[in-house]
Amino acid sequence: MKLWGGRFTKPTNELVDEYTASITFDKKLAHYDIQGSLAHVHMLASCKILSQEDAELITDGLHKVKEKIDQDDGLLTVENEDIHMNIEKLLIDEIGPVGGKLHTGRSRNDQVALDMRLYAREAIVEITNLVVEVQKALHNQAQQNIDTVLPGYTHLQRAQPILFAHHLLAYVSMFQRDVERLRDSFKRVNKSPLGAGALAGTTFPIDRELVADLLHFDGVCENSLDAVSDRDFVLEFLSNASMIAMHLSRLCEELVQWSSAEFRFVELDDAFSTGSSMMPQKKNPDVAELVRGKTGRVYGNLFGLLTTLKGLPLAYNKDMQEDKEGMFDTVDTIKGALALFAPMIDTMQVKKENMYQAVRKDFSNATDLADYLVGKQLAFREAHAVVGQIVLYCIEQNKYLLDLSLDEYHQFSTLVEEDIFEKLAPEAVVNARNVQGGTAKNRVQEQLNQSETLFRENEDWIKTYVEKIKGQS
């Protein structure tokens, strides 16, 4: 008979058991469920709701149940529906009827909300750490390529020369925003819902703050209805994860392009590439492609939960069981991608000469020619038109701006002097953009230095919370 089956006259249909059970996926919460139960029983004893003898027996039993589950999660059955009822049943089997006292003053509704918060906050810390590792890999490549020039693109057309380090640091900035969003979301996750009961609290004189302290939460969810029905913290995590996936995907797209024969800007290490079953010459950027592809499933998990929650009345509804599989899948997907990404970037070979030759064989220095003419007091719109004519002439003559003679320039403007060839050199074009956040070498070095400071701050935050949430588990 079910632990909750007192008012029922017949057993649940087997199909209903299979359809409604969540143990096949929420067994991932076993560690967190026991963690929360240990804090709960400690509080019940502290508030004299349970005797010290019963509390010690239950505590010892929970530790034994944890050991058994760690050794064999086959003990968890569909018949007992979910991780909460499975653990309670195993506890009763272990220590007898006194195990049933564990559920005093709580409901599965506040219990599952607690478990998901414990799981989410640990995932946030772990993923933050992995994002920082990717940032550091990009930073290392940027440091090694502080003098590497490549074409910068808009509309996937060559636009202006930039430093490769500058390009990589753009992704460091993107991932820094991801870190900041994760860190900020942590404070909304780190509230304890335990004590909200099914929806209205409990008649027992519990101490919610004590449980929150024992589990190292920053406080409690103030409204009991909201405590059991809130999944905003899951949605926020899924949203943040979607942006991480999007940033990874954008970089993956560039890695796929850059590693092609058409670009030949980078080569991914053999350890992060695969071959073809038919074509022996192939070296495919499959890791980058798959990370790009998995972005869709991360988005899908977000959209799925948004849709599930949009029509739910207060408080708890069985629909909310659908928060878990998408959350677990997203955590695993993002952690897997980030763990691969750092070493893939670290081992990436940069084809510096190919990048440089690409810059010398395009018109990405055309803006600098226009700026040069503006410096000679020609109005920008006139300078723009003159340079457009010069570019057209170059295309017709199969030449580039640095290939022209001074006499050829004078056909379009006598304002051009011998120093133009120095001004249009790729290095000069890059270093001319000497504004804060620009691609000039000294400005890129500033960004590198600033990134190191951010890494230290992020690592300090990670260390603080690893010690905090791991120390009490």
C-alpha positions as CSV (number, residue, x, y, z in Angstrom):
1,M,0.0,0.0,0.0
2,K,1.2,3.5,-0.8
3,L,2.4,5.6,2.1
4,W,-0.3,8.1,1.3
5,G,-3.0,5.4,0.6
6,G,-5.1,5.6,3.8
7,R,-8.2,7.1,2.1
8,F,-8.1,4.9,-1.0
9,T,-10.1,1.7,-1.4
10,K,-8.2,0.2,-4.4
11,P,-4.6,0.3,-5.6
12,T,-3.4,2.7,-8.3
13,N,-3.6,1.4,-11.8
14,E,-0.2,0.1,-13.0
15,L,-0.3,2.4,-16.0
16,V,-0.9,5.4,-13.7
17,D,2.0,4.3,-11.6
18,E,4.3,4.2,-14.6
19,Y,2.9,7.5,-16.1
20,T,3.0,9.6,-13.0
21,A,6.2,8.2,-11.3
22,S,9.3,10.5,-11.5
23,I,11.8,8.2,-9.9
24,T,13.4,7.3,-13.2
25,F,14.8,10.8,-13.4
26,D,14.4,12.4,-9.9
27,K,16.7,9.8,-8.4
28,K,19.3,12.4,-9.3
29,L,18.0,14.3,-6.3
30,A,18.7,11.5,-3.8
31,H,21.7,13.1,-2.3
32,Y,19.9,16.5,-1.9
33,D,16.8,14.9,-0.5
34,I,18.8,13.2,2.2
35,Q,20.7,16.3,2.9
36,G,17.5,18.2,3.4
37,S,16.0,15.5,5.5
38,L,19.0,15.5,7.8
39,A,18.6,19.2,8.4
40,H,14.8,18.8,8.9
41,V,15.2,16.0,11.5
42,H,17.8,18.1,13.4
43,M,15.4,21.0,13.5
44,L,12.5,18.8,14.7
45,A,14.6,17.6,17.6
46,S,15.8,21.1,18.4
47,C,12.2,22.3,18.5
48,K,11.2,19.3,20.7
49,I,8.8,18.0,18.1
50,L,10.8,14.8,17.9
51,S,12.7,13.2,20.8
52,Q,16.5,13.2,20.6
53,E,16.4,9.4,20.6
54,D,14.1,9.3,17.6
55,A,16.1,12.0,15.8
56,E,19.4,10.1,16.3
57,L,17.8,6.9,15.0
58,I,16.4,8.6,11.9
59,T,19.7,10.4,11.3
60,D,21.6,7.2,11.5
61,G,19.1,5.5,9.2
62,L,19.3,8.2,6.6
63,H,23.1,7.8,6.4
64,K,22.6,4.1,5.9
65,V,20.0,4.7,3.2
66,K,22.4,7.0,1.4
67,E,25.1,4.3,1.5
68,K,22.7,1.8,0.1
69,I,21.5,4.1,-2.7
70,D,25.0,5.0,-3.6
71,Q,25.8,1.3,-4.0
72,D,22.7,0.3,-5.8
73,D,20.1,2.8,-7.1
74,G,18.0,-0.2,-8.2
75,L,16.5,-0.1,-4.8
76,L,14.5,2.9,-6.0
77,T,11.2,1.7,-7.5
78,V,8.4,3.1,-9.6
79,E,5.9,1.7,-7.1
80,N,7.1,4.3,-4.6
81,E,6.7,7.1,-7.2
82,D,9.4,9.6,-6.5
83,I,12.7,10.1,-4.7
84,H,11.0,11.4,-1.5
85,M,8.7,8.4,-1.0
86,N,11.4,5.9,-2.0
87,I,13.8,7.3,0.6
88,E,11.1,7.3,3.3
89,K,10.1,3.7,2.4
90,L,13.8,2.6,2.6
91,L,14.2,4.5,5.9
92,I,11.2,2.7,7.4
93,D,12.5,-0.6,6.2
94,E,15.8,0.2,7.8
95,I,14.7,1.5,11.2
96,G,11.1,0.6,11.5
97,P,7.9,2.8,12.0
98,V,9.9,5.6,13.7
99,G,11.1,6.4,10.1
100,G,7.6,7.6,9.4
101,K,8.1,10.5,11.8
102,L,10.6,12.1,9.4
103,H,7.8,13.6,7.4
104,T,6.4,15.5,10.4
105,G,5.9,19.2,9.5
106,R,6.6,19.0,5.8
107,S,5.1,18.0,2.5
108,R,6.5,16.6,-0.7
109,N,5.7,20.0,-2.1
110,D,8.1,22.0,0.0
111,Q,10.5,19.0,0.0
112,V,10.9,18.9,-3.8
113,A,11.2,22.6,-3.9
114,L,14.1,22.3,-1.4
115,D,15.8,19.5,-3.4
116,M,15.6,21.5,-6.6
117,R,17.1,24.5,-5.0
118,L,19.9,22.5,-3.5
119,Y,20.6,20.9,-6.9
120,A,20.3,24.2,-8.7
121,R,22.7,26.2,-6.5
122,E,25.4,23.5,-6.8
123,A,24.9,23.4,-10.6
124,I,25.3,27.2,-10.7
125,V,28.6,27.0,-8.9
126,E,30.0,24.2,-11.0
127,I,28.9,25.8,-14.3
128,T,30.3,29.1,-13.2
129,N,33.7,27.4,-12.6
130,L,33.6,25.8,-16.0
131,V,32.7,29.1,-17.7
132,V,35.7,30.7,-16.1
133,E,37.9,27.9,-17.3
134,V,36.7,28.6,-20.9
135,Q,37.4,32.3,-20.3
136,K,40.9,31.5,-19.2
137,A,41.6,29.3,-22.2
138,L,40.4,32.1,-24.5
139,H,42.6,34.5,-22.5
140,N,45.6,32.3,-22.9
141,Q,45.2,32.1,-26.7
142,A,44.7,35.9,-26.7
143,Q,47.9,36.5,-24.9
144,Q,49.8,34.3,-27.3
145,N,48.3,36.1,-30.3
146,I,48.6,39.8,-29.1
147,D,50.4,40.5,-32.4
148,T,48.3,38.3,-34.7
149,V,46.2,40.3,-37.2
150,L,43.2,38.9,-39.0
151,P,40.2,40.3,-40.9
152,G,37.3,41.5,-38.8
153,Y,33.9,40.9,-40.4
154,T,30.5,42.4,-40.6
155,H,27.8,40.6,-42.6
156,L,30.5,37.9,-43.0
157,Q,32.3,40.3,-45.3
158,R,35.8,41.6,-44.5
159,A,35.4,44.9,-42.8
160,Q,38.5,46.1,-40.8
161,P,41.7,44.4,-39.6
162,I,41.7,43.5,-35.9
163,L,43.9,41.6,-33.5
164,F,43.0,38.0,-33.1
165,A,43.4,38.6,-29.4
166,H,40.7,41.3,-29.6
167,H,38.3,38.8,-31.3
168,L,38.9,36.2,-28.6
169,L,38.4,38.7,-25.8
170,A,35.0,39.6,-27.2
171,Y,34.0,36.0,-26.2
172,V,35.7,36.5,-22.8
173,S,33.3,39.5,-22.3
174,M,30.3,37.5,-23.4
175,F,31.1,34.7,-20.9
176,Q,31.8,37.3,-18.2
177,R,28.2,38.4,-18.6
178,D,27.1,34.8,-18.3
179,V,29.2,34.5,-15.0
180,E,27.6,37.6,-13.7
181,R,24.1,36.4,-14.5
182,L,24.8,33.1,-12.8
183,R,26.2,34.7,-9.7
184,D,23.3,37.1,-9.5
185,S,20.8,34.3,-9.9
186,F,22.4,32.4,-7.0
187,K,20.9,34.8,-4.4
188,R,17.4,34.0,-5.7
189,V,18.0,30.3,-5.6
190,N,19.6,30.3,-2.2
191,K,16.4,30.6,-0.2
192,S,14.9,27.7,1.8
193,P,11.2,26.8,1.0
194,L,11.1,24.0,3.7
195,G,8.4,24.7,6.2
196,A,5.9,25.9,3.7
197,G,4.2,22.5,3.9
198,A,1.8,21.6,1.1
199,L,0.9,25.3,0.6
200,A,-0.1,27.0,3.9
201,G,2.7,26.1,6.4
202,T,2.3,23.7,9.2
203,T,0.7,23.6,12.7
204,F,4.0,22.3,14.2
205,P,6.2,24.9,16.0
206,I,9.1,24.5,13.5
207,D,12.1,26.8,13.1
208,R,12.5,27.5,9.4
209,E,15.4,29.8,9.9
210,L,17.3,27.0,11.7
211,V,16.9,24.7,8.6
212,A,18.0,27.5,6.3
213,D,21.1,28.0,8.4
214,L,21.9,24.3,8.6
215,L,21.7,24.1,4.8
216,H,23.6,27.4,4.3
217,F,20.7,29.2,2.7
218,D,20.7,33.0,2.9
219,G,17.1,33.0,4.2
220,V,13.7,31.5,3.7
221,C,11.0,31.9,1.1
222,E,8.6,34.3,2.8
223,N,5.3,33.2,1.4
224,S,4.3,29.6,1.7
225,L,2.2,29.5,-1.4
226,D,5.0,31.0,-3.5
227,A,7.6,28.7,-1.8
228,V,6.0,25.5,-3.2
229,S,4.9,26.9,-6.5
230,D,7.9,29.0,-7.5
231,R,10.0,27.6,-10.3
232,D,11.3,31.0,-11.4
233,F,14.7,30.0,-10.2
234,V,14.7,27.0,-12.6
235,L,13.5,29.2,-15.5
236,E,16.2,31.8,-14.7
237,F,18.8,29.1,-14.7
238,L,17.5,27.7,-18.1
239,S,17.5,31.2,-19.5
240,N,21.1,31.8,-18.4
241,A,22.1,28.4,-19.7
242,S,20.5,29.2,-23.0
243,M,22.7,32.3,-23.3
244,I,25.8,30.3,-22.4
245,A,24.8,27.8,-25.1
246,M,24.2,30.6,-27.6
247,H,27.7,32.1,-26.9
248,L,29.3,28.7,-27.3
249,S,27.4,28.2,-30.5
250,R,28.5,31.5,-32.0
251,L,32.1,30.6,-31.3
252,C,31.6,27.1,-32.6
253,E,30.3,28.5,-35.9
254,E,33.5,30.6,-36.2
255,L,35.7,27.6,-35.4
256,V,34.0,25.6,-38.0
257,Q,34.5,28.4,-40.6
258,W,38.1,29.2,-39.5
259,S,39.1,25.5,-39.7
260,S,37.8,25.1,-43.3
261,A,40.1,25.1,-46.3
262,E,38.4,28.3,-47.4
263,F,39.7,30.1,-44.3
264,R,42.6,28.0,-42.9
265,F,42.8,30.4,-39.9
266,V,43.0,27.7,-37.2
267,E,43.4,24.0,-36.9
268,L,41.7,22.1,-34.1
269,D,43.7,19.5,-32.3
270,D,43.2,15.8,-33.5
271,A,41.9,15.0,-30.0
272,F,38.9,17.3,-30.6
273,S,38.2,16.3,-34.2
274,T,36.9,13.3,-36.0
275,G,37.3,11.6,-39.4
276,S,35.1,10.3,-42.2
277,S,34.1,6.7,-42.6
278,M,34.4,7.1,-46.4
279,M,36.7,10.0,-47.1
280,P,40.2,9.4,-45.6
281,Q,41.4,13.0,-46.0
282,K,38.6,14.5,-43.8
283,K,39.2,16.2,-40.4
284,N,35.9,17.3,-39.1
285,P,35.2,19.8,-36.3
286,D,32.5,17.5,-34.9
287,V,32.9,18.7,-31.3
288,A,32.2,22.3,-32.3
289,E,29.4,21.3,-34.6
290,L,27.7,19.2,-31.8
291,V,28.0,21.9,-29.2
292,R,26.4,24.2,-31.8
293,G,23.7,21.6,-32.4
294,K,22.9,21.0,-28.8
295,T,22.0,24.6,-28.3
296,G,18.6,23.8,-29.7
297,R,17.8,21.3,-26.9
298,V,18.9,23.8,-24.3
299,Y,16.5,26.4,-25.8
300,G,13.8,23.7,-25.9
301,N,14.0,22.9,-22.2
302,L,13.5,26.6,-21.5
303,F,10.5,27.0,-23.8
304,G,9.0,23.7,-22.5
305,L,9.0,24.8,-18.9
306,L,7.8,28.3,-19.7
307,T,4.8,26.7,-21.5
308,T,4.2,24.3,-18.6
309,L,4.0,27.0,-16.0
310,K,2.1,29.6,-18.0
311,G,-1.4,28.4,-17.0
312,L,-0.9,26.9,-13.5
313,P,-3.0,28.2,-10.6
314,L,-1.5,28.4,-7.1
315,A,-0.1,26.3,-5.5
316,Y,1.5,23.0,-6.4
317,N,0.3,21.1,-9.4
318,K,1.5,17.8,-10.8
319,D,2.5,19.6,-14.0
320,M,5.4,21.0,-12.0
321,Q,7.0,17.6,-12.1
322,E,8.0,18.5,-15.6
323,D,10.6,21.0,-14.3
324,K,13.2,18.3,-13.6
325,E,14.1,16.4,-16.8
326,G,14.7,19.6,-18.7
327,M,16.7,21.0,-15.9
328,F,18.8,17.9,-15.5
329,D,19.4,17.6,-19.2
330,T,20.4,21.3,-19.5
331,V,22.9,21.0,-16.6
332,D,24.4,17.9,-18.2
333,T,24.5,19.4,-21.7
334,I,26.1,22.7,-20.6
335,K,28.6,21.0,-18.3
336,G,29.6,18.6,-21.0
337,A,30.1,21.4,-23.6
338,L,32.1,23.7,-21.3
339,A,34.3,20.8,-20.1
340,L,35.3,20.1,-23.7
341,F,35.6,23.7,-24.8
342,A,38.5,24.8,-22.6
343,P,40.9,22.1,-23.7
344,M,39.7,22.5,-27.3
345,I,40.6,26.2,-27.3
346,D,43.8,25.6,-25.4
347,T,45.1,23.1,-28.0
348,M,43.9,25.0,-31.0
349,Q,46.7,25.9,-33.5
350,V,46.4,29.5,-34.9
351,K,47.6,30.0,-38.5
352,K,49.0,33.4,-38.0
353,E,50.5,33.8,-41.5
354,N,47.2,32.8,-43.2
355,M,45.4,35.4,-41.2
356,Y,47.9,38.1,-42.1
357,Q,47.9,37.3,-45.8
358,A,44.1,37.4,-45.7
359,V,44.3,41.0,-44.4
360,R,46.8,42.0,-47.1
361,K,44.5,40.7,-49.8
362,D,41.3,42.6,-49.1
363,F,40.0,46.2,-48.7
364,S,39.6,46.2,-45.0
365,N,42.0,49.2,-44.8
366,A,39.6,51.3,-47.0
367,T,38.1,53.1,-44.0
368,D,41.6,54.2,-43.0
369,L,42.2,55.7,-46.4
370,A,38.9,57.7,-46.0
371,D,40.0,58.8,-42.5
372,Y,43.4,59.8,-44.0
373,L,41.6,62.1,-46.5
374,V,39.4,63.5,-43.8
375,G,42.6,64.4,-41.9
376,K,43.6,66.4,-45.0
377,Q,40.4,68.4,-44.5
378,L,38.2,66.6,-47.1
379,A,34.6,66.1,-45.9
380,F,34.0,62.5,-44.9
381,R,31.2,62.0,-47.5
382,E,33.5,63.2,-50.2
383,A,36.4,61.0,-48.9
384,H,34.0,58.1,-48.8
385,A,33.1,58.6,-52.5
386,V,36.8,59.0,-53.5
387,V,37.8,55.8,-51.7
388,G,34.8,54.0,-53.3
389,Q,36.2,55.0,-56.7
390,I,39.7,53.8,-55.8
391,V,38.4,50.4,-54.6
392,L,36.4,50.0,-57.8
393,Y,39.6,50.8,-59.8
394,C,41.6,48.2,-57.8
395,I,38.9,45.6,-58.4
396,E,39.1,46.3,-62.2
397,Q,42.9,46.2,-62.1
398,N,43.1,43.1,-59.8
399,K,45.0,45.1,-57.2
400,Y,44.7,46.1,-53.5
401,L,45.2,49.5,-51.9
402,L,48.8,48.8,-50.9
403,D,49.6,47.7,-54.5
404,L,48.8,51.1,-56.0
405,S,51.5,53.6,-56.9
406,L,51.3,57.2,-55.7
407,D,50.6,58.3,-59.3
408,E,47.6,56.0,-59.3
409,Y,46.3,57.5,-56.1
410,H,46.7,61.0,-57.6
411,Q,44.3,60.0,-60.4
412,F,41.6,60.2,-57.7
413,S,43.1,62.7,-55.1
414,T,46.2,64.8,-55.0
415,L,45.8,64.9,-51.2
416,V,47.4,61.4,-50.9
417,E,51.1,61.5,-50.1
418,E,53.9,59.0,-49.7
419,D,53.0,58.3,-46.0
420,I,49.8,56.5,-47.1
421,F,51.6,53.2,-47.5
422,E,52.6,53.3,-43.9
423,K,49.1,54.3,-42.8
424,L,47.5,51.4,-44.7
425,A,49.8,48.7,-43.4
426,P,47.7,46.1,-41.4
427,E,49.6,46.8,-38.1
428,A,49.1,50.5,-38.5
429,V,45.4,50.1,-39.2
430,V,45.0,48.0,-36.1
431,N,47.0,50.3,-33.8
432,A,45.2,53.4,-35.1
433,R,42.1,52.3,-33.2
434,N,43.6,53.5,-30.0
435,V,40.4,54.0,-28.1
436,Q,39.2,52.3,-24.9
437,G,37.9,48.9,-25.9
438,G,39.5,49.2,-29.3
439,T,41.7,46.7,-31.2
440,A,45.0,48.6,-30.8
441,K,47.6,46.4,-29.1
442,N,47.9,48.6,-26.0
443,R,44.1,48.6,-25.6
444,V,43.9,44.9,-26.1
445,Q,46.6,44.5,-23.4
446,E,44.3,46.6,-21.1
447,Q,41.5,44.2,-21.7
448,L,43.8,41.2,-20.9
449,N,44.8,42.8,-17.6
450,Q,41.2,43.6,-16.8
451,S,40.1,40.1,-17.5
452,E,42.7,38.7,-15.1
453,T,41.2,40.8,-12.3
454,L,37.7,39.5,-13.2
455,F,39.0,35.9,-13.1
456,R,40.3,36.4,-9.6
457,E,37.0,37.8,-8.4
458,N,35.0,35.0,-10.0
459,E,37.3,32.4,-8.6
460,D,37.0,33.9,-5.1
461,W,33.2,33.8,-5.4
462,I,33.4,30.2,-6.5
463,K,35.7,29.2,-3.7
464,T,33.4,30.9,-1.1
465,Y,30.3,29.0,-2.2
466,V,32.1,25.7,-2.9
467,E,33.2,25.7,0.7
468,K,29.8,26.8,1.9
469,I,27.6,24.3,0.1
470,K,30.0,21.4,0.0
471,G,31.0,21.9,3.6
472,Q,27.5,21.0,4.9
473,S,26.6,18.2,2.5
